[in-house]
């Protein structure tokens, strides 16, 4: 089974003034976690701040290819957002929950775990 393991920023970036909010110790712990989980990690990445987003809504535009319905900024207003993620191939939901726990400890952030369909 594949799982999306989201790292949730709930104020850390704002506290330090940038989206690269990990301390040196947190970055080292995440590196070690990534090494331990290398066989399970399909893909991993950090994500820029919601303010960098562009939201496109082309519903009802049929064959029109001009992005007229695009806005800058986040799709939703929230104090928490996804700051990074892993896609992991894990045997079951119980294992995924244990891995999410370890990820939370490593990055010192909340983790949202979701199975991929």
ABEGO torsion letter per residue (X at the ends): XBBBBBBBBAGAAAAAGBABABBAAAAAAAAAAAAAAAAABABBBBBBBAAABBBBBABGAEABABBABBBBEBABBBABBBABBBBBBBABAAAAAAAAAAAAAAAGBBBBBBBBX
